[in-house]
Amino acid sequence: MTTLGGTSGGNNEGNNNAMNETTEQQAAEDNTARLRDNRDTNEDKDDNRNEQDEGRRMHQLKILYMNAQSLMNKKSEFELLTEEIQPDIIAITESWTHEEIPAAELALPNYQLYRQDRRDTTNGRGGGVLLYIKNGHRSSACEELNTEGFSNSIWADLLDDHNGTLVGCVYRSPNSSEDNNKQLFEILTEVNRRKKNVVILGDFNYRNIDWNNQQSDEEGQRLLSWMLDSGYSQHINFPTRGNNTLDLLFTSEYNMYESAESIGKIGESDHDVILATILTKSQDTSTQMATPDFRNMKRRKMKRLLSEVPWNQIHDTRIEESWRTFKETYDKIV
């Protein structure tokens, strides 16, 4: 770097480096703290779900995901792969579909198709997302999310379980503008408000996120922070294009995830095809019981309120009085 006055310039550069290191260290510490809170939250959720397992049935959902880089020129191979695997859900990014391609040309036997053609390029080339959900699963388009400004995502509600599962497929271009990024995160923020299980697949094109250590460069920090703040989990820990992990799988609860693996590439696409399995639970209506929704609970506030309770005094009172005090405290916190 060229400076005027070598000693002063060196001091300024040193100060800037120190400030950058401090900022990066603070971001890493914040991520670590949020990761710790998320782990605690997941453990609490696991305990709560274990208490509700009686009367519930586990459902495995097999998901096939791919970045197609034009589905139409791979249609035969795609149909053969689908016939062999028989997935419950198929999510496709970079379909390169446009409005001149009729739905009949994209249709798969025994699947409901949800599509979002890319609208910001000529003939849709370079974008577009598709969701196929197998017949036998009740599903419907989530119109309020599909009509947002971000044009490269498609969302559908899977209605098999008692709360429903929201499934989304997202494509973020590597050349995405700041306005486009803003619209994407507005959708993701809206998704967080929904009191249901969520599964999100897609190519987000953030090359420099270390998912194992929860660290990122400045560009990817926004997505990493969204995940940590939301309590979501990201499960793809292997490269999906070259040495980069671009294609991701998020779930709103950690133990929805069972497995994910690369099964190779399709056609000339340079992205790996991913086969994943997630778990959902349906409620047996004969044993339904109301349970609190802890998803939006403020953990730090809860810990603070619990620390203010005079537990020693409660322990020394009669059982009935102790229970009443505990119940009042619980109701206040929850």
ABEGO torsion letter per residue (X at the ends): XBBBGAAAAAAAAAAAAAAAAAAAAAAAAAAAAAAAAAAAAAAAAAAAAAAAABGBBBBBBBBBBBBAGEAAAAAAAAAAAAAAAGBABBBBBGAGBBAABBAAAABBBGBBBBBBBBAABBGGBGBEBBBBBBBGBBBBBBAAAAABABAABBBBBBAABAAEBBBBBBBBBAABBAAAAAAAAAAAAAAAABBBBBBBBEBAGBAABBAAAGBBBAAAAAAAAAAAAAGBBBABABBABEABBABBBBBABAAABABBBBAEBBEABABBBBBBBBBBBBBBAAABBBBBBAAABBAAAAAAAAAABBAAAAAABBAAAAAAAAAAAAAAAX
